[in-house]
Amino acid sequence: MAKIITDKKQVGEVLNRGVEIIYPDKKSLEKLLTSGKRIKLYCGFDPSAKSLHIGNAIALNKLAQFQDLGHEVIFLIGDFTGMIGDPTDKAATRKKLTREEVLENAKSYRDQASAYLKFDGDNPAKVMYNSEWSDKLTFKDLIEISANFTVQQMIRRDMFQKRLKDEKPIHLHEFLYPLAQGYDSVAMDVDLEVGGNDQMFNMMAGRDLMKAMRQKEKFVLTLKLLADDIGNKMGKSEGNAVFLNQTAENIYGAVMSWTDGVIGVAFELCTKAPMEEVKEVYQQLQGGKANPRDLKMKLAFEIVKINSGEEAAHEAQEYFVKTVQKKEAPDIITNYQLHPSSEYKRITNIKLVELLAETGLAKSKSEARRLIAQNGIKIDGKVISDVDMEVEINKKGFLLQRGKRQFLRVVYSD
């Protein structure tokens, strides 16, 4: 078993870096961690997509920090809760998934998480599935669990209030989601749950259940969300998520498409750079002492290095310099992702004129044909003059350019 690290400076950094708030309070958790007691903590990941994304990686990073202190970490896959669908921040009911769909989605989760967590050695992280206990609950159990909450608690959540105002339906199973997530804490008998600050309600439901059913204190640690300096979030709902199953080149390019306002917090949340370096990045940004593009390239390199290795990070950086910087592309390039739900899911090629119209680089197919005929379109820096050209759709992606100033990085994820 790993040695428990109780050094106040190291514990303090884990409890401060990227942390929004700790319940009931940070001082009590710090006291527990410096006491030498080994605690059990977890974060849950619902398999609503075939890949984890950079927002999930933020929580994985925090779990890894606790693992480095010697504590017991659980990587929980929500194969039960994933079928319900978390209603948090959703303006409409999520589509329910089958058990087969969530398990298929989760196939690569452990491998992706292994870039952050150690699943072997003297303190391996545990992989668990919440169907192990939730499948066994009876209707009587559900009634007893739900008796710990009120309708008023649930209905006052922001997204439900918005739906009521917009006269959109709120389904009963959505009320039950926080109960299902909360019961995970009871079933695993944890000391701490980690998650984004948008998960606070669900995590606090687990805290309430732990008090009611186990007469035990459960700490809740919420993390900052990856957002720019004016509050614009990066994630699946916003359509700008960076999925961890993308190629190193695409992850690098996607990070380079982020606004300058996200650089500082991204270094803090998404990298393993020492806090001294992170503080220096913040200072450079505030004092205008560094070119934001250079800092963003360093950020992209660090994120790719974690997920794909240092060699891949160097190659991705070289690829970016070659295809973007040396072709006079702008510093910020928007990613256009052909999602799994797209009509292109099962094809390998698409006509260029259709793609130009689809991405908005051309207002119509006729305008797209005219632009191609006038040599106004480039792919990866090469002028395209064939109006009937078909473009191969693959995970590597490509840089699509109209004229000198309009760029899109087209990527495809299966």
Order of alpha helices (4+ residues) and beta strands (2+ residues): alpha-beta-alpha-beta-alpha-beta-alpha-alpha-alpha-beta-alpha-alpha-alpha-alpha-alpha-beta-alpha-beta-alpha-alpha-alpha-alpha-alpha-beta-beta-alpha-alpha-beta-beta-beta-beta-beta
